[in-house]
Amino acid sequence: MARPKKHSLTLRGHRTSVSLEDEFWQAFTEIAARRGLSVNELAARIDAERGMESGLASAIRLFVLAELRTR
């Protein structure tokens, strides 16, 4: 697994970035596509639900892990 890379996102009109490993980013984009959402839309949903205890990148990783476990 490679080092995390920065990926740009726009959440509710605000630009931000998350650092994710390629494997997590690829799985995240595939999940968004399966759900008929853009990456930005799915990230905004995760961001709204995550609370302040974790960062967005961690919340995305946990989301991907939970999604893969339910399959």
Buried (B, 14 or more C-beta within 10 A) or exposed (E): EEEBEEBEBBBEEEEEEBBBBEEBBEBBBEBBEEEEBBBBBBBBBBBEEBEEEEEBBEBBBEBBEEBEEEE
